Amino acid sequence: MPAKAKTLLIWIVVIFLIFAIVNDPNRAGNIVTSIWDFITNTISSFGEFFSTISS
């Protein structure tokens, strides 16, 4: 990906995130919480999987 396109994409994402937070902060907070829960559950599941393999 060209450097200018990558920079533009990053700016678009940042502007969208700012807009989403300003427009509806409760929903933005719920989305972040959901993403965090998904990440922690995924890591926990991988840990559980590997602990059952080594048993």
GIGIHU-V223633 format. One record per run of one state. SS is the DSSP state (helix for helix, strand for strand, loop for the rest). FROM is the first residue (numbers start at 0). LEN is the number of residues. If there is no record, write none. Layout:
# GIGIHU-V223633
SS&FROM&LEN  SS&FROM&LEN
This chain:
# GIGIHU-V223633
loop&0&2  helix&2&21  loop&23&1  helix&24&30  loop&54&1
